[in-house]
Amino acid sequence: MAALPRGRELFAGLRLFVATTANRGIAMLKWALIFFVVSLIAGFLGFSGVSAATAGIAKILFYIALAVFLIFLVLAFMAGSAIV
């Protein structure tokens, strides 16, 4: 049976996980911005159905990215206070 990581090794793994997952959150925000721009263009051109759909997708992606950010912010504070 493998030994569990202790102390600094455990939090180094947590930091790596947070760093790689944070990049996914940034990608989600990028897609939310893209859908928002598509929504604005579609609304300007008079495609109200497409505009409403893309605005809804952008809103959902934004809230998911916000939740991911808040979760990892709490994890980062917990990892930082446990090391000290």
Stockholm file with secondary structure:
# STOCKHOLM 1.0

chainA/1-84         MAALPRGRELFAGLRLFVATTANRGIAMLKWALIFFVVSLIAGFLGFSGVSAATAGIAKILFYIALAVFLIFLVLAFMAGSAIV
#=GR chainA/1-84 SS CCCCCCTHHHHHHHHHHHHHHHHHHHHHHHHHHHHHHHHHHHHHHTCHHHHHHHHHHHHHHHHHHHHHHHHHHHHHHHHHHHHC
#=GC SS_cons        CCCCCCTHHHHHHHHHHHHHHHHHHHHHHHHHHHHHHHHHHHHHHTCHHHHHHHHHHHHHHHHHHHHHHHHHHHHHHHHHHHHC
//
